[in-house]
């Protein structure tokens, strides 16, 4: 199930299940975004949960998914800055973070969104293709994949070629 503006409208009306879908779909990428800013996974996770609660409390203000995402990324960025300042981790770190360019933040957002799209596209592949792509991404050689799956190397090469082609086609469609 893909998030869209209908989910946001249902959330605005107080639909807990629609909020759960949004939470499940965005939590990982938002946490990775926060982690890149503060380098602490547990705190990043807490910040994302708090940010999602802030959104829930202001849910009536939003009608479109794009505005919800922009809001969440902004709230998380500010919460990470506050975390860094409040914990006094390192003065140097605070200076670096304060000067953190908007361009870098946008780059991180795009990177996380693309990772989610790739993961979704891989999950939608047939079982054998999905296994081959995942093993390939993990750095396994064709011979090792063939041995693991009990098929010939040529079969792996063919299936891998087709899987990557389908993945490119799917991603081209998703990004447009």
Backbone as JSON Lines, residues from 0, in Angstrom:
{"i":0,"aa":"X","n":[0.85,-1.18,0.0],"ca":[0.0,0.0,0.0],"c":[0.89,1.23,0.0]}
{"i":1,"aa":"X","n":[0.62,2.12,-0.91],"ca":[1.42,3.34,-1.05],"c":[0.69,4.5,-0.39]}
{"i":2,"aa":"X","n":[1.45,5.36,0.27],"ca":[0.86,6.54,0.9],"c":[0.45,7.54,-0.17]}
{"i":3,"aa":"X","n":[-0.66,8.23,0.11],"ca":[-1.09,9.28,-0.79],"c":[-1.89,10.31,0.01]}
{"i":4,"aa":"X","n":[-2.41,11.3,-0.69],"ca":[-3.14,12.39,-0.02],"c":[-4.4,11.89,0.69]}
{"i":5,"aa":"X","n":[-4.99,10.79,0.2],"ca":[-6.19,10.26,0.87],"c":[-5.87,9.82,2.3]}
{"i":6,"aa":"X","n":[-4.67,9.23,2.49],"ca":[-4.26,8.84,3.85],"c":[-4.19,10.07,4.76]}
{"i":7,"aa":"X","n":[-3.64,11.12,4.22],"ca":[-3.46,12.33,5.02],"c":[-4.82,12.92,5.4]}
{"i":8,"aa":"X","n":[-5.76,12.89,4.48],"ca":[-7.11,13.38,4.78],"c":[-7.79,12.51,5.83]}
{"i":9,"aa":"X","n":[-7.57,11.18,5.74],"ca":[-8.14,10.27,6.74],"c":[-7.5,10.5,8.11]}
{"i":10,"aa":"X","n":[-6.2,10.76,8.12],"ca":[-5.52,11.04,9.37],"c":[-6.06,12.33,9.97]}
{"i":11,"aa":"X","n":[-6.28,13.33,9.13],"ca":[-6.82,14.61,9.61],"c":[-8.17,14.42,10.3]}
{"i":12,"aa":"X","n":[-8.91,13.39,9.87],"ca":[-10.21,13.09,10.49],"c":[-10.07,12.2,11.72]}
{"i":13,"aa":"X","n":[-8.81,11.81,12.05],"ca":[-8.57,11.02,13.25],"c":[-8.49,9.52,13.02]}
{"i":14,"aa":"X","n":[-8.3,9.08,11.79],"ca":[-8.23,7.66,11.47],"c":[-6.89,7.08,11.95]}
{"i":15,"aa":"X","n":[-6.94,6.29,13.03],"ca":[-5.73,5.71,13.62],"c":[-5.04,4.73,12.68]}
{"i":16,"aa":"X","n":[-5.81,3.96,11.92],"ca":[-5.21,2.98,11.02],"c":[-4.44,3.67,9.89]}
{"i":17,"aa":"X","n":[-4.98,4.75,9.37],"ca":[-4.27,5.51,8.33],"c":[-2.97,6.08,8.9]}
{"i":18,"aa":"X","n":[-3.01,6.53,10.16],"ca":[-1.8,7.03,10.8],"c":[-0.78,5.91,10.99]}
{"i":19,"aa":"X","n":[-1.26,4.72,11.35],"ca":[-0.35,3.58,11.51],"c":[0.34,3.25,10.19]}
{"i":20,"aa":"X","n":[-0.39,3.33,9.08],"ca":[0.21,3.09,7.76],"c":[1.3,4.13,7.5]}
{"i":21,"aa":"X","n":[1.0,5.4,7.75],"ca":[1.99,6.46,7.57],"c":[3.2,6.21,8.46]}
{"i":22,"aa":"X","n":[2.97,5.88,9.7],"ca":[4.04,5.6,10.66],"c":[4.93,4.48,10.13]}
{"i":23,"aa":"X","n":[4.31,3.37,9.74],"ca":[5.06,2.21,9.25],"c":[5.85,2.53,7.99]}
{"i":24,"aa":"X","n":[5.28,3.32,7.1],"ca":[5.94,3.63,5.83],"c":[7.09,4.63,5.98]}
{"i":25,"aa":"X","n":[6.96,5.59,6.9],"ca":[7.94,6.66,6.99],"c":[8.96,6.51,8.12]}
{"i":26,"aa":"X","n":[8.65,5.71,9.12],"ca":[9.49,5.66,10.32],"c":[10.95,5.35,9.99]}
{"i":27,"aa":"X","n":[11.2,4.34,9.18],"ca":[12.57,3.94,8.89],"c":[13.36,5.05,8.2]}
{"i":28,"aa":"X","n":[12.81,5.62,7.14],"ca":[13.56,6.64,6.41],"c":[13.74,7.9,7.25]}
{"i":29,"aa":"X","n":[12.75,8.26,8.06],"ca":[12.9,9.42,8.94],"c":[13.97,9.16,10.0]}
{"i":30,"aa":"X","n":[14.02,7.95,10.52],"ca":[15.01,7.6,11.53],"c":[16.42,7.65,10.94]}
{"i":31,"aa":"X","n":[16.59,7.14,9.73],"ca":[17.89,7.19,9.08],"c":[18.3,8.65,8.85]}
{"i":32,"aa":"X","n":[17.36,9.47,8.43],"ca":[17.63,10.91,8.25],"c":[18.13,11.51,9.57]}
{"i":33,"aa":"X","n":[17.41,11.26,10.66],"ca":[17.8,11.8,11.96],"c":[19.16,11.24,12.4]}
{"i":34,"aa":"X","n":[19.37,9.96,12.15],"ca":[20.63,9.33,12.52],"c":[21.81,10.01,11.81]}
{"i":35,"aa":"X","n":[21.64,10.35,10.55],"ca":[22.71,11.04,9.82],"c":[23.03,12.39,10.45]}
{"i":36,"aa":"X","n":[22.1,12.97,11.14],"ca":[22.32,14.28,11.75],"c":[22.96,14.19,13.13]}
{"i":37,"aa":"X","n":[22.63,13.13,13.9],"ca":[23.13,13.07,15.28],"c":[23.97,11.84,15.59]}
{"i":38,"aa":"X","n":[24.05,10.89,14.67],"ca":[24.88,9.69,14.85],"c":[24.55,8.9,16.12]}
{"i":39,"aa":"X","n":[23.27,8.83,16.46],"ca":[22.83,8.04,17.61],"c":[21.47,7.46,17.24]}
{"i":40,"aa":"X","n":[21.44,6.16,16.98],"ca":[20.22,5.54,16.46],"c":[19.06,5.59,17.46]}
{"i":41,"aa":"X","n":[19.32,5.33,18.73],"ca":[18.24,5.34,19.72],"c":[17.63,6.72,19.85]}
{"i":42,"aa":"X","n":[18.49,7.73,19.94],"ca":[17.97,9.1,20.04],"c":[17.25,9.5,18.76]}
{"i":43,"aa":"X","n":[17.78,9.08,17.62],"ca":[17.14,9.38,16.34],"c":[15.74,8.77,16.3]}
{"i":44,"aa":"X","n":[15.63,7.54,16.76],"ca":[14.34,6.86,16.81],"c":[13.36,7.6,17.72]}
{"i":45,"aa":"X","n":[13.84,8.04,18.88],"ca":[12.99,8.8,19.82],"c":[12.54,10.12,19.21]}
{"i":46,"aa":"X","n":[13.45,10.78,18.53],"ca":[13.11,12.06,17.89],"c":[12.04,11.86,16.83]}
{"i":47,"aa":"X","n":[12.17,10.8,16.05],"ca":[11.17,10.52,15.01],"c":[9.81,10.23,15.63]}
{"i":48,"aa":"X","n":[9.8,9.41,16.69],"ca":[8.53,9.12,17.37],"c":[7.89,10.4,17.9]}
{"i":49,"aa":"X","n":[8.69,11.24,18.54],"ca":[8.17,12.51,19.05],"c":[7.64,13.39,17.91]}
{"i":50,"aa":"X","n":[8.36,13.4,16.8],"ca":[7.96,14.22,15.65],"c":[6.65,13.72,15.05]}
{"i":51,"aa":"X","n":[6.49,12.41,15.0],"ca":[5.24,11.84,14.49],"c":[4.08,12.17,15.43]}
{"i":52,"aa":"X","n":[4.34,12.21,16.73],"ca":[3.29,12.62,17.68],"c":[2.94,14.1,17.5]}
{"i":53,"aa":"X","n":[3.94,14.92,17.24],"ca":[3.68,16.33,16.98],"c":[2.79,16.47,15.75]}
{"i":54,"aa":"X","n":[3.12,15.7,14.71],"ca":[2.27,15.7,13.51],"c":[0.85,15.27,13.86]}
{"i":55,"aa":"X","n":[0.71,14.18,14.61],"ca":[-0.61,13.68,14.98],"c":[-1.43,14.77,15.68]}
{"i":56,"aa":"X","n":[-0.77,15.51,16.56],"ca":[-1.48,16.57,17.29],"c":[-1.85,17.75,16.39]}
{"i":57,"aa":"X","n":[-1.18,17.88,15.24],"ca":[-1.48,18.96,14.3],"c":[-2.05,18.42,12.99]}
{"i":58,"aa":"X","n":[-2.52,17.19,13.0],"ca":[-2.96,16.5,11.78],"c":[-4.02,17.25,10.99]}
{"i":59,"aa":"X","n":[-4.84,18.04,11.66],"ca":[-5.92,18.75,10.97],"c":[-5.39,19.87,10.07]}
{"i":60,"aa":"X","n":[-4.12,20.24,10.27],"ca":[-3.51,21.31,9.47],"c":[-3.02,20.84,8.1]}
{"i":61,"aa":"X","n":[-3.06,19.53,7.84],"ca":[-2.46,18.99,6.63],"c":[-3.48,18.26,5.76]}
{"i":62,"aa":"X","n":[-3.37,18.48,4.46],"ca":[-4.26,17.82,3.49],"c":[-3.47,17.04,2.43]}
{"i":63,"aa":"X","n":[-2.15,17.29,2.34],"ca":[-1.34,16.66,1.3],"c":[-0.11,15.98,1.92]}
{"i":64,"aa":"X","n":[0.25,14.85,1.35],"ca":[1.39,14.07,1.82],"c":[2.69,14.85,1.74]}
{"i":65,"aa":"X","n":[2.88,15.6,0.68],"ca":[4.13,16.34,0.5],"c":[4.34,17.34,1.63]}
{"i":66,"aa":"X","n":[3.26,17.95,2.12],"ca":[3.38,18.91,3.21],"c":[3.66,18.2,4.53]}
{"i":67,"aa":"X","n":[3.1,17.01,4.69],"ca":[3.38,16.23,5.91],"c":[4.86,15.86,5.94]}
{"i":68,"aa":"X","n":[5.38,15.38,4.81],"ca":[6.8,15.0,4.76],"c":[7.69,16.21,5.03]}
{"i":69,"aa":"X","n":[7.39,17.33,4.4],"ca":[8.18,18.54,4.62],"c":[8.15,18.95,6.09]}
{"i":70,"aa":"X","n":[6.97,18.88,6.69],"ca":[6.81,19.21,8.1],"c":[7.65,18.27,8.96]}
{"i":71,"aa":"X","n":[7.54,16.97,8.72],"ca":[8.27,16.0,9.53],"c":[9.78,16.18,9.41]}
{"i":72,"aa":"X","n":[10.28,16.35,8.18],"ca":[11.71,16.54,8.01],"c":[12.19,17.81,8.72]}
{"i":73,"aa":"X","n":[11.39,18.87,8.67],"ca":[11.77,20.12,9.34],"c":[11.76,19.95,10.86]}
{"i":74,"aa":"X","n":[10.71,19.32,11.39],"ca":[10.62,19.1,12.84],"c":[11.79,18.23,13.3]}
{"i":75,"aa":"X","n":[12.1,17.19,12.54],"ca":[13.2,16.29,12.91],"c":[14.54,17.02,12.86]}
{"i":76,"aa":"X","n":[14.76,17.8,11.8],"ca":[16.01,18.57,11.69],"c":[16.17,19.48,12.91]}
{"i":77,"aa":"X","n":[15.11,20.2,13.28],"ca":[15.17,21.11,14.42],"c":[15.36,20.36,15.73]}
{"i":78,"aa":"X","n":[14.69,19.22,15.87],"ca":[14.84,18.41,17.09],"c":[16.26,17.88,17.21]}
{"i":79,"aa":"X","n":[16.85,17.5,16.09],"ca":[18.23,17.02,16.11],"c":[19.2,18.15,16.5]}
{"i":80,"aa":"X","n":[18.94,19.32,15.99],"ca":[19.77,20.47,16.36],"c":[19.64,20.74,17.86]}
{"i":81,"aa":"X","n":[18.41,20.71,18.37],"ca":[18.19,20.91,19.81],"c":[18.86,19.82,20.63]}
{"i":82,"aa":"X","n":[18.76,18.59,20.18],"ca":[19.41,17.47,20.87],"c":[20.91,17.72,20.96]}
{"i":83,"aa":"X","n":[21.5,18.11,19.84],"ca":[22.94,18.35,19.8],"c":[23.33,19.49,20.74]}
{"i":84,"aa":"X","n":[22.57,20.54,20.72],"ca":[22.86,21.68,21.61],"c":[22.65,21.31,23.07]}
{"i":85,"aa":"X","n":[21.52,20.67,23.39],"ca":[21.18,20.35,24.78],"c":[22.15,19.36,25.41]}
{"i":86,"aa":"X","n":[22.62,18.43,24.65],"ca":[23.54,17.42,25.18],"c":[24.98,17.9,25.22]}
{"i":87,"aa":"X","n":[25.26,19.03,24.57],"ca":[26.62,19.57,24.53],"c":[27.63,18.48,24.17]}
{"i":88,"aa":"X","n":[27.3,17.74,23.12],"ca":[28.15,16.62,22.72],"c":[29.56,17.11,22.45]}
{"i":89,"aa":"X","n":[29.69,18.03,21.51],"ca":[30.99,18.63,21.21],"c":[30.71,20.01,20.63]}
{"i":90,"aa":"X","n":[31.46,20.97,21.08],"ca":[31.28,22.31,20.54],"c":[31.51,22.33,19.03]}
{"i":91,"aa":"X","n":[32.5,21.59,18.62],"ca":[32.82,21.53,17.2],"c":[31.64,20.94,16.42]}
{"i":92,"aa":"X","n":[31.05,19.89,16.97],"ca":[29.92,19.23,16.32],"c":[28.75,20.19,16.19]}
{"i":93,"aa":"X","n":[28.49,20.97,17.22],"ca":[27.4,21.94,17.19],"c":[27.66,22.98,16.1]}
{"i":94,"aa":"X","n":[28.91,23.45,16.0],"ca":[29.24,24.42,14.96],"c":[29.02,23.83,13.58]}
{"i":95,"aa":"X","n":[29.5,22.6,13.4],"ca":[29.31,21.95,12.1],"c":[27.83,21.8,11.79]}
{"i":96,"aa":"X","n":[27.07,21.39,12.78],"ca":[25.64,21.16,12.56],"c":[24.93,22.48,12.31]}
{"i":97,"aa":"X","n":[25.3,23.53,13.02],"ca":[24.68,24.84,12.82],"c":[24.92,25.34,11.4]}
{"i":98,"aa":"X","n":[26.09,25.01,10.87],"ca":[26.42,25.44,9.52],"c":[26.01,24.42,8.47]}
{"i":99,"aa":"X","n":[25.31,23.39,8.91],"ca":[24.88,22.33,8.0],"c":[24.07,22.95,6.87]}
{"i":100,"aa":"X","n":[24.55,22.77,5.67],"ca":[23.92,23.43,4.54],"c":[22.58,22.79,4.2]}
{"i":101,"aa":"X","n":[21.67,23.64,3.8],"ca":[20.34,23.18,3.38],"c":[20.46,22.17,2.24]}
{"i":102,"aa":"X","n":[21.45,22.38,1.39],"ca":[21.67,21.48,0.26],"c":[22.0,20.06,0.75]}
{"i":103,"aa":"X","n":[22.79,19.95,1.79],"ca":[23.16,18.64,2.35],"c":[21.92,17.97,2.94]}
{"i":104,"aa":"X","n":[21.08,18.74,3.6],"ca":[19.86,18.18,4.18],"c":[18.95,17.67,3.07]}
{"i":105,"aa":"X","n":[18.81,18.44,2.01],"ca":[17.99,17.99,0.88],"c":[18.57,16.73,0.27]}
{"i":106,"aa":"X","n":[19.88,16.66,0.2],"ca":[20.55,15.48,-0.35],"c":[20.23,14.25,0.51]}
{"i":107,"aa":"X","n":[20.27,14.41,1.82],"ca":[19.94,13.29,2.72],"c":[18.49,12.86,2.55]}
{"i":108,"aa":"X","n":[17.58,13.82,2.43],"ca":[16.17,13.51,2.25],"c":[15.98,12.72,0.97]}
{"i":109,"aa":"X","n":[16.57,13.2,-0.11],"ca":[16.43,12.51,-1.4],"c":[17.03,11.12,-1.32]}
{"i":110,"aa":"X","n":[18.19,11.01,-0.69],"ca":[18.86,9.71,-0.55],"c":[17.95,8.71,0.18]}
{"i":111,"aa":"X","n":[17.33,9.14,1.25],"ca":[16.45,8.24,2.01],"c":[15.19,7.89,1.23]}
{"i":112,"aa":"X","n":[14.64,8.86,0.52],"ca":[13.44,8.6,-0.29],"c":[13.76,7.6,-1.41]}
{"i":113,"aa":"X","n":[14.92,7.74,-2.04],"ca":[15.32,6.82,-3.11],"c":[15.54,5.42,-2.53]}
{"i":114,"aa":"X","n":[16.15,5.35,-1.36],"ca":[16.37,4.04,-0.72],"c":[15.04,3.34,-0.46]}
{"i":115,"aa":"X","n":[14.05,4.09,-0.04],"ca":[12.72,3.52,0.21],"c":[12.11,3.03,-1.11]}
{"i":116,"aa":"X","n":[12.25,3.82,-2.18],"ca":[11.72,3.41,-3.49],"c":[12.4,2.15,-4.0]}
{"i":117,"aa":"X","n":[13.71,2.06,-3.84],"ca":[14.44,0.87,-4.28],"c":[14.0,-0.34,-3.48]}
{"i":118,"aa":"X","n":[13.9,-0.18,-2.18],"ca":[13.47,-1.29,-1.32],"c":[12.07,-1.76,-1.69]}
{"i":119,"aa":"X","n":[11.17,-0.83,-1.94],"ca":[9.8,-1.18,-2.33],"c":[9.8,-1.94,-3.66]}
{"i":120,"aa":"X","n":[10.58,-1.45,-4.63],"ca":[10.64,-2.09,-5.95],"c":[11.21,-3.5,-5.84]}
{"i":121,"aa":"X","n":[12.21,-3.69,-4.99],"ca":[12.8,-5.04,-4.81],"c":[11.78,-5.96,-4.14]}
{"i":122,"aa":"X","n":[11.06,-5.46,-3.15],"ca":[10.05,-6.3,-2.47],"c":[8.94,-6.75,-3.4]}
{"i":123,"aa":"X","n":[8.67,-5.98,-4.46],"ca":[7.61,-6.32,-5.39],"c":[8.05,-7.3,-6.47]}
{"i":124,"aa":"X","n":[9.33,-7.65,-6.5],"ca":[9.84,-8.58,-7.51],"c":[9.46,-10.02,-7.17]}
{"i":125,"aa":"X","n":[9.45,-10.91,-8.18],"ca":[9.25,-12.34,-7.9],"c":[10.31,-12.84,-6.92]}
{"i":126,"aa":"X","n":[9.99,-13.88,-6.2],"ca":[10.83,-14.39,-5.12],"c":[12.27,-14.64,-5.56]}
{"i":127,"aa":"X","n":[12.46,-15.38,-6.65],"ca":[13.81,-15.73,-7.11],"c":[14.6,-14.49,-7.5]}
{"i":128,"aa":"X","n":[13.98,-13.59,-8.22],"ca":[14.65,-12.35,-8.62],"c":[15.02,-11.51,-7.4]}
{"i":129,"aa":"X","n":[14.1,-11.43,-6.44],"ca":[14.35,-10.66,-5.22],"c":[15.56,-11.21,-4.47]}
{"i":130,"aa":"X","n":[15.64,-12.55,-4.35],"ca":[16.77,-13.17,-3.67],"c":[18.08,-12.84,-4.38]}
{"i":131,"aa":"X","n":[18.08,-12.96,-5.7],"ca":[19.29,-12.71,-6.47],"c":[19.74,-11.26,-6.33]}
{"i":132,"aa":"X","n":[18.82,-10.32,-6.44],"ca":[19.15,-8.89,-6.31],"c":[19.71,-8.61,-4.91]}
{"i":133,"aa":"X","n":[19.06,-9.13,-3.88],"ca":[19.53,-8.87,-2.51],"c":[20.93,-9.43,-2.29]}
{"i":134,"aa":"X","n":[21.17,-10.66,-2.79],"ca":[22.51,-11.25,-2.64],"c":[23.54,-10.46,-3.43]}
{"i":135,"aa":"X","n":[23.16,-9.99,-4.6],"ca":[24.06,-9.2,-5.43],"c":[24.4,-7.88,-4.75]}
{"i":136,"aa":"X","n":[23.41,-7.23,-4.18],"ca":[23.62,-5.96,-3.47],"c":[24.53,-6.16,-2.27]}
{"i":137,"aa":"X","n":[24.44,-7.34,-1.64],"ca":[25.3,-7.65,-0.49],"c":[26.73,-7.95,-0.91]}
{"i":138,"aa":"X","n":[26.98,-7.99,-2.24],"ca":[28.33,-8.19,-2.73],"c":[28.68,-9.61,-3.11]}
{"i":139,"aa":"X","n":[27.69,-10.49,-3.11],"ca":[27.96,-11.88,-3.47],"c":[28.24,-11.99,-4.96]}
{"i":140,"aa":"X","n":[29.17,-12.87,-5.32],"ca":[29.5,-13.13,-6.72],"c":[28.46,-14.06,-7.31]}
{"i":141,"aa":"X","n":[28.36,-14.04,-8.64],"ca":[27.39,-14.9,-9.33],"c":[27.57,-16.36,-8.97]}
{"i":142,"aa":"X","n":[28.81,-16.81,-8.86],"ca":[29.08,-18.21,-8.53],"c":[28.57,-18.56,-7.13]}
{"i":143,"aa":"X","n":[28.73,-17.63,-6.18],"ca":[28.24,-17.86,-4.82],"c":[26.72,-17.87,-4.77]}
{"i":144,"aa":"X","n":[26.1,-16.97,-5.52],"ca":[24.64,-16.93,-5.58],"c":[24.12,-18.23,-6.19]}
{"i":145,"aa":"X","n":[24.76,-18.69,-7.26],"ca":[24.35,-19.93,-7.92],"c":[24.46,-21.11,-6.96]}
{"i":146,"aa":"X","n":[25.55,-21.16,-6.21],"ca":[25.74,-22.25,-5.25],"c":[24.69,-22.19,-4.14]}
{"i":147,"aa":"X","n":[24.4,-21.02,-3.66],"ca":[23.41,-20.84,-2.58],"c":[22.02,-21.26,-3.04]}
{"i":148,"aa":"X","n":[21.66,-20.86,-4.27],"ca":[20.31,-21.16,-4.78],"c":[20.22,-22.49,-5.51]}
{"i":149,"aa":"X","n":[21.37,-23.13,-5.76],"ca":[21.37,-24.43,-6.42],"c":[21.01,-24.37,-7.89]}
{"i":150,"aa":"X","n":[21.46,-23.34,-8.59],"ca":[21.22,-23.21,-10.02],"c":[22.54,-22.87,-10.71]}
{"i":151,"aa":"X","n":[22.53,-22.89,-12.05],"ca":[23.76,-22.62,-12.79],"c":[24.1,-21.13,-12.78]}
{"i":152,"aa":"X","n":[25.37,-20.85,-13.03],"ca":[25.83,-19.46,-13.09],"c":[25.14,-18.72,-14.23]}
{"i":153,"aa":"X","n":[24.94,-19.41,-15.36],"ca":[24.26,-18.76,-16.49],"c":[22.83,-18.39,-16.13]}
{"i":154,"aa":"X","n":[22.16,-19.24,-15.35],"ca":[20.8,-18.92,-14.9],"c":[20.84,-17.66,-14.03]}
{"i":155,"aa":"X","n":[21.82,-17.56,-13.15],"ca":[21.95,-16.39,-12.28],"c":[22.2,-15.15,-13.13]}
{"i":156,"aa":"X","n":[23.11,-15.25,-14.11],"ca":[23.4,-14.1,-14.97],"c":[22.15,-13.63,-15.69]}
{"i":157,"aa":"X","n":[21.39,-14.57,-16.23],"ca":[20.17,-14.22,-16.97],"c":[19.13,-13.6,-16.04]}
{"i":158,"aa":"X","n":[18.87,-14.25,-14.92],"ca":[17.86,-13.74,-13.98],"c":[18.29,-12.39,-13.39]}
{"i":159,"aa":"X","n":[19.58,-12.25,-13.12],"ca":[20.1,-11.0,-12.57],"c":[19.95,-9.87,-13.59]}
{"i":160,"aa":"X","n":[20.28,-10.13,-14.84],"ca":[20.13,-9.14,-15.9],"c":[18.67,-8.7,-16.0]}
{"i":161,"aa":"X","n":[17.76,-9.67,-16.03],"ca":[16.33,-9.35,-16.14],"c":[15.83,-8.59,-14.91]}
{"i":162,"aa":"X","n":[16.29,-9.02,-13.74],"ca":[15.85,-8.37,-12.5],"c":[16.31,-6.92,-12.45]}
{"i":163,"aa":"X","n":[17.57,-6.67,-12.81],"ca":[18.06,-5.3,-12.81],"c":[17.34,-4.45,-13.86]}
{"i":164,"aa":"X","n":[17.03,-5.05,-15.0],"ca":[16.3,-4.33,-16.03],"c":[14.91,-3.95,-15.51]}
{"i":165,"aa":"X","n":[14.22,-4.9,-14.87],"ca":[12.9,-4.62,-14.3],"c":[12.99,-3.58,-13.2]}
{"i":166,"aa":"X","n":[14.04,-3.66,-12.41],"ca":[14.24,-2.7,-11.33],"c":[14.42,-1.29,-11.9]}
{"i":167,"aa":"X","n":[15.23,-1.16,-12.96],"ca":[15.42,0.16,-13.6],"c":[14.1,0.68,-14.16]}
{"i":168,"aa":"X","n":[13.34,-0.21,-14.81],"ca":[12.05,0.21,-15.37],"c":[11.1,0.65,-14.27]}
{"i":169,"aa":"X","n":[11.05,-0.11,-13.19],"ca":[10.16,0.21,-12.08],"c":[10.54,1.54,-11.45]}
{"i":170,"aa":"X","n":[11.82,1.74,-11.22],"ca":[12.28,2.97,-10.59],"c":[12.06,4.17,-11.5]}
{"i":171,"aa":"X","n":[12.24,3.98,-12.8],"ca":[12.0,5.06,-13.75],"c":[10.53,5.48,-13.65]}
{"i":172,"aa":"X","n":[9.64,4.51,-13.54],"ca":[8.21,4.8,-13.42],"c":[7.88,5.45,-12.08]}
{"i":173,"aa":"X","n":[8.49,4.98,-10.98],"ca":[8.2,5.51,-9.65],"c":[8.7,6.94,-9.48]}
{"i":174,"aa":"X","n":[9.82,7.25,-10.1],"ca":[10.43,8.57,-9.9],"c":[9.72,9.64,-10.72]}
{"i":175,"aa":"X","n":[9.09,9.27,-11.82],"ca":[8.43,10.26,-12.66],"c":[7.21,10.84,-12.04]}
